[in-house]
């Protein structure tokens, strides 16, 4: 399932959410490129550009685990 995030202000909280996912989680670019967020190397290298201003906008997550989807929805409802 894909979930679109329009703005993430608290990067530390977002990464804590991602690190707690049970299934696969990927960021999908507008061009279709995917970054595997379960990999620490990908987190550091692939997300450096997104984090340079300490906020993330217009992010698409692809999640494989239903519980991860629900956790993300709860995260979004709490005001990410």
ABEGO torsion letter per residue (X at the ends): XBBBBABBABAAAAAAAAAABABBBBBBBAAGBBBBAABAAAAAAAAAAAAAAGBBBGBBBBBABAAAAAAAAAAAAAGX
